[in-house]
Each structure stands twice: as C-alpha cells, then as structure tokens.
C-alpha cells in the first residue's frame, strides 16, 4: 500500500454542492496539475480547494517524505457542515429565512502506483 497524506478544511463558508463541482475537477489528477487547474478555475470554491490541495502536498512532503512530482489526488470529497440560519423580514409580516451553508473539504494525496 502506498503512503498517503491528507488535509482537511473545516467550516468553509461555501455550500457543499458548489464545492463538489470544483472537487470533481481535480479528483484523480496529478497534484501539480490540479494546482494549475484550480488557479485558473473561475469559481469561488476553487480558492478554498486550492488551499486544501496545497496543504495536503505540504503534509506529504514534510510528514511522509514523499516526492511532489509523484503525488496524485487519490481521494477528494466534500461533506456538509452546519448551516447557520439567519432571518430576514419580508412584506406583510412574513418571514424570509436565509440559510448560510458551509462545508468540510477533505483531500488525500498518495504516491502514483506503478
């Protein structure tokens, strides 16, 4: 079994649905290619995912002594975090709920298997 390193960003202020669209782009790609792709992806979630991928690469280099050029994003998933419920008052005494969704982003990198 190949060694792996992981990074998790908890309570990121982006809905899980939107973050999953970006995470699906990089799953299975080489780590450096994923960083380049995320840098130019025009989605707000791309910046958060970029930071997590960069952190996972750094963890692999420092803690597991893995070579950066051999790293592949083996697992990438986004889970829902707690939703903050805000209220806004509408016309005629009505109540308009605002849901501020957040998510947990997890990236696992491992060595490319031969």
C-alpha positions as CSV (number, residue, x, y, z in Angstrom):
1,X,0.0,0.0,0.0
2,X,1.3,3.4,-0.9
3,X,1.8,6.1,1.6
4,X,-0.7,9.0,1.7
5,X,-1.2,12.4,3.3
6,X,-4.3,14.3,3.9
7,X,-5.6,17.8,4.6
8,X,-9.0,18.9,5.8
9,X,-10.6,22.4,5.8
10,X,-13.5,22.5,8.2
11,X,-16.4,25.0,8.2
12,X,-15.5,26.6,4.9
13,X,-18.2,29.2,4.0
14,X,-19.2,27.6,0.7
15,X,-22.1,25.2,0.2
16,X,-21.1,21.6,-0.3
17,X,-22.9,21.4,-3.6
18,X,-20.8,24.2,-5.1
19,X,-17.6,22.9,-3.6
20,X,-18.2,19.4,-5.0
21,X,-18.3,20.9,-8.6
22,X,-14.7,22.1,-8.1
23,X,-13.5,19.0,-6.3
24,X,-14.8,16.7,-9.1
25,X,-12.5,18.6,-11.5
26,X,-9.3,17.6,-9.6
27,X,-10.0,14.1,-8.3
28,X,-7.5,11.6,-9.8
29,X,-5.2,14.2,-11.3
30,X,-1.5,14.8,-10.5
31,X,-1.1,17.2,-7.7
32,X,0.8,19.9,-9.6
33,X,-1.7,19.7,-12.5
34,X,-4.6,20.1,-10.0
35,X,-3.0,23.2,-8.6
36,X,-2.6,24.8,-12.0
37,X,-6.2,23.9,-12.9
38,X,-7.6,25.3,-9.7
39,X,-5.6,28.5,-10.0
40,X,-7.5,29.4,-13.2
41,X,-10.9,28.0,-12.4
42,X,-13.4,30.8,-12.2
43,X,-15.4,29.5,-9.2
44,X,-15.3,30.9,-5.7
45,X,-14.9,27.4,-4.3
46,X,-11.7,26.9,-6.3
47,X,-9.7,29.2,-3.9
48,X,-10.7,27.1,-0.9
49,X,-10.0,23.8,-2.6
50,X,-6.6,25.2,-3.8
51,X,-5.5,25.9,-0.3
52,X,-6.5,22.4,0.9
53,X,-4.7,20.7,-2.0
54,X,-1.6,22.8,-1.3
55,X,-1.7,21.9,2.3
56,X,-2.1,18.1,1.5
57,X,1.0,18.4,-0.7
58,X,3.0,20.1,2.0
59,X,1.9,17.4,4.5
60,X,3.1,14.7,2.1
61,X,6.4,16.3,1.6
62,X,7.1,17.1,5.3
63,X,5.5,14.3,7.2
64,X,5.6,11.3,4.8
65,X,8.7,12.3,2.9
66,X,7.0,11.8,-0.5
67,X,8.2,13.3,-3.8
68,X,6.0,16.1,-5.0
69,X,6.2,15.0,-8.7
70,X,4.8,11.6,-7.8
71,X,1.7,12.8,-5.9
72,X,-1.8,12.1,-7.2
73,X,-5.1,13.2,-5.6
74,X,-6.4,9.8,-4.7
75,X,-9.4,10.9,-2.6
76,X,-11.3,14.2,-2.6
77,X,-14.7,14.8,-1.1
78,X,-16.8,17.5,0.5
79,X,-19.2,17.0,3.4
80,X,-21.9,19.3,4.7
81,X,-21.1,21.4,7.7
82,X,-23.6,23.1,10.0
83,X,-26.0,25.6,8.4
84,X,-26.3,29.0,10.0
85,X,-29.9,30.1,9.9
86,X,-30.5,33.9,9.6
87,X,-33.7,35.7,9.3
88,X,-34.9,38.4,7.2
89,X,-38.3,40.0,7.5
90,X,-40.4,40.4,4.4
91,X,-43.5,42.4,3.4
92,X,-46.8,41.8,5.2
93,X,-45.2,40.5,8.3
94,X,-43.7,37.5,6.5
95,X,-40.5,35.8,7.5
96,X,-37.7,35.0,4.9
97,X,-35.2,32.5,6.1
98,X,-31.6,32.8,4.9
99,X,-29.5,29.6,5.0
100,X,-25.7,30.2,5.2
101,X,-24.4,26.8,4.2
102,X,-20.8,25.6,5.0
103,X,-18.8,22.6,4.2
104,X,-15.8,20.4,5.2
105,X,-13.3,19.8,2.3
106,X,-11.0,16.7,2.5
107,X,-8.2,16.0,0.1
108,X,-6.0,12.9,0.2
109,X,-2.8,12.6,-1.9
110,X,-0.8,9.5,-2.4
111,X,2.1,8.3,-4.5
112,X,1.3,7.3,-8.0
113,X,1.1,3.5,-8.2
114,X,3.3,1.9,-10.8
